[in-house]
Amino acid sequence: MRSILEHIDDLDRMVDGGSGKPEIRSQIAFIGREVAALVAEHEQLAQAYAKLQEAHLQLQASKADPSADSPADLKRISMWGGIKDQPGG
C-alpha cells in the first residue's frame, strides 16, 4: 500500500508532465478520499482514547476510596468501551 506522500508525488509528476485535467482531477479526488478516511480514523481513535482516559480516572478514583470494589474491577474495563456496567458483562 502506497503512502499519501507517494500519491502526492505522483500528482506533482502528473502536473509537471502535462497530464490531462481528468487524470489530475482523478488523482486529487483519490487523495481527498484517503485524507477523509484518515480523518475519520483519527476521530474514532480520539474517542476511544477519551473513553480509556475516563475509565482510567474512574479506576484511580475507586482505588483511592477504601470502600471501593476489589481489584477484580480491572476485568470490567473494556479497551474500547470504558467501564462496563455489570461485572462480567
C-alpha positions in Angstrom: 0.0 0.0 0.0 1.4 3.3 -1.0 1.5 6.3 1.3 -0.3 9.6 0.8 3.1 11.3 0.2 3.7 8.9 -2.7 0.4 9.8 -4.2 1.1 13.5 -3.8 4.4 13.0 -5.6 2.6 11.2 -8.4 0.2 14.2 -8.6 3.2 16.5 -8.8 4.8 14.5 -11.6 1.4 14.5 -13.4 1.3 18.3 -13.3 4.9 18.7 -14.3 4.5 16.1 -17.1 1.5 17.9 -18.6 -1.1 15.2 -17.8 -4.7 16.0 -18.8 -7.2 17.6 -16.4 -9.2 14.3 -16.0 -6.2 12.4 -14.7 -5.1 15.2 -12.4 -8.6 15.6 -11.0 -8.9 11.8 -10.5 -5.6 11.8 -8.5 -6.8 14.8 -6.4 -10.1 13.0 -5.7 -8.3 9.9 -4.7 -6.0 11.8 -2.3 -9.1 13.6 -0.9 -10.8 10.3 -0.2 -7.7 8.9 1.5 -7.4 12.0 3.7 -11.1 11.8 4.6 -10.6 8.2 5.7 -7.6 9.1 7.8 -9.6 12.0 9.5 -12.4 9.5 10.3 -10.0 7.0 11.7 -8.3 9.7 13.8 -11.7 10.8 15.2 -12.5 7.2 16.1 -9.2 6.7 17.8 -9.6 10.0 19.7 -13.0 8.9 21.0 -11.5 5.5 22.1 -8.7 7.3 23.8 -11.1 9.6 25.7 -13.1 6.5 26.9 -9.9 4.9 28.1 -8.9 8.0 29.9 -12.3 8.2 31.6 -12.1 4.5 32.6 -8.6 5.1 34.0 -9.8 8.1 36.0 -12.7 6.1 37.4 -10.4 3.2 38.3 -8.0 5.6 40.1 -10.9 7.2 42.0 -12.1 3.8 43.1 -8.7 2.8 44.3 -8.5 6.0 46.3 -11.7 5.0 48.1 -11.0 2.2 50.6 -14.6 1.1 50.4 -14.4 0.6 46.7 -14.7 -2.7 44.9 -11.8 -5.1 44.7 -9.0 -5.1 42.0 -11.2 -7.6 40.2 -12.9 -4.5 38.7 -10.0 -4.4 36.3 -11.8 -7.1 34.4 -14.7 -4.7 33.9 -12.6 -2.3 31.8 -13.1 -2.7 28.1 -10.4 -1.2 25.8 -13.0 0.4 23.5 -16.0 0.8 25.8 -14.7 2.2 29.1 -16.0 0.6 32.3 -18.7 -2.0 31.7 -22.0 -1.6 33.6 -22.0 -5.0 35.1 -19.2 -7.2 36.3 -18.5 -10.0 33.9 -20.7 -8.4 31.2 
